[in-house]
Amino acid sequence: MATLQAITFDLDDTLWDNQGVMARTEEGHYRWLLTAFNVWRAERGEPPLALTYEDGLQDYVARRQRLASEVTERRGDFTWLRLRALEEQLQAQGVVKSTALMWAAAAMNEFHRLRVQVTPHPEVDALLHELRRRYRLAAITNGNIHLSRQPLAHHFPVAIAAGELLAPKPDPTPFLTALAKLDAVPERAMHVGDSWEEDVLPAQQLGMHAVWINATGDQALPERVTRIAHVKELPDVLAWWEK
């Protein structure tokens, strides 16, 4: 068996539990926008936006969905979709373009501030610290978390935001980009993630080894795929490799 050179990791629901993070971030940055923008307008003697939180958020989501269907090459670039949708919505409310651009960008900064407020599994920091001694590490995510600001960023000299490549997983591009930056070949690399469709299958089809984090299921797995219930079990998989 060839010596393993590199390990790539998905982030959300692999290295931390993402349940609730996106809902809190989605609601929080939009509430912040409406509140801060209306305060700003009031200071200038202007009326508040004619948007309630509920109607405004629904419209915001609908605009994102429409943009994703119209600009298909950007469908996985969630930061771009959010930014453009907010700009559109503000302009539809009569806000001039320059002001809409400024406040949409400010709202996305708040989005990223909230988005990185994740809590890695307690074992992960020490695990990654040890793995960096033996392997080249990279993060590959479809999420629009600000990669340099997330709490485990110091462990990943290579971090790939697949949406910004306009090639979200399961497209092979983010995997191949990570491998190129790591100077590793697929046969000597392993990807760890929780999604069968977005993590396991594309990695396995490229010739990488894959570790599927899935707490349930006993189905037969294709070659080069191992299932574990939690990332803390990864050292056991690697110990088998090193025999």
Secondary structure, 3 states (H helix, E strand, C coil): CCCCCEEEECCECCCECCCCHHHHHHHHHHHHHHHHHHHHHHHCCCCCCCCCHHHHHHHHHHHHHHHHHHCHHHCCCHHHHHHHHHHHHHHHCCCCHHHHHHHHHHHHHHHHHHHCCCCECCCHHHHHHHHCCCCEEEEEECCCCCHHHCCCHHHCCEEEEHHHHCCCCCCCHHHHHHHHHHCCCHHHEEEEECCHHHHHHHHHHCCCEEEEECCCCCCCCCCCEEEECCHHHHHHHHHHHCC
